Amino acid sequence: MSNSIFAFGLGIGTQNKEGDWLEVFYSAPCLGAEKATLDALVESTNYEGGNSTLVLDESDLNRLHMSLLKAGNIEQAELASRLKASTQPIILCVLASDEAPSNPAEVYLKLQLISHRLVKPHSTVLDGMFGLLVNTAWTNEGPIDVRELADRQLSARMEGRTIEVFSVDKFPKMLNFVVPAGIRVGDAARIRLGAHLGEGTTVMHEGFVNFNAGTLGTSMVEGRISAGVVVGNGSDLGGGCSTMGTLSGGGNIVIGVGEQCLIGANAGIGIGLGDRCTVESGLYITAGSKVTVLDENNQIVSTVKARDLSGQSDLLFRRNSETGAIECKTNKTAIALNEALHAHN
């Protein structure tokens, strides 16, 4: 057995009637572990190595508590002790290596590693995750398998209660699992678990951040960050703007936004932006868009497809108000976010 592991977590799980995991909440997932902690997992549970998901009982948690204390992992030892009072199943999920997940518990651990900022988007393997997750009704009485929802609603009504359904999705709200330090979010329903919000980020009410995507630092998000899209520090996504993700028509092209970029209101990109780029309000640039490249004197240098400019820095994209042509020239002014607005997150 290796002397190290990729990640592990002690979690509280919720199951449907068939015993499938609908969700697992990891309050303090760990990236990696020292040999002493790994030995504690082996000595006190049925963990035998590899990627494994175990359900622990009270005696397991007692042993794990003592073993983790001896290993010097005080935080996880205290968590193991506290979880003994849970009426919900307790899960130990160990990922010896970063491979495609094999069950929902592994998916939830990886999504929470991202949202806890322990790993960045695109830095952990999530292949095949959709097929592992159960379509779930997220309600005021917790997660409910959609196939069981009608029966639960009837039973609740018979008892004088109403089950309020907030959403039907394979992903819950991130903030019901993780609230990272130094952020502000106008509408929690618009941030999916697995989003990465850098410290200093503000997401306004119409902003949206998908899983395996997000911001790396201080940013203003009033538009859409689609799945897989990563936004650099100091960038501003204007109201109603859109970034094309790999799940929404971007194919296998990973769209990224560099530092100190501005995507204007109702604009959109289907190409990557380097640092200090600006896209004019209302302008949507797809990879195949024809772009007229101008020099400093606004003279035409060439005409290219937008994909040829993908990832380059210091560019201004605009639409010619007379001809309607998309133009690109050197961006001389980098944006600066309102420091006072983001300093007190």
PyMOL commands that set and color helices and strands:
alter all, ss='L'
color gray80, all
select helices_A, chain A and resi 35-44+58-71+74-85+104-115+130-132+146-158+174-176+188-190+306-309+339-342
alter helices_A, ss='H'
color red, helices_A
select strands_A, chain A and resi 7-15+21-26+30-31+52-56+90-95+136-139+142-145+165-169+184-185+195-196+202-203+208-209+213-215+220-221+224-225+230-231+236-237+242-243+256-257+262-263+268-269+278-279+284-285+290-294+300-305+315-319+326-330
alter strands_A, ss='S'
color yellow, strands_A
deselect
rebuild
show_as cartoon
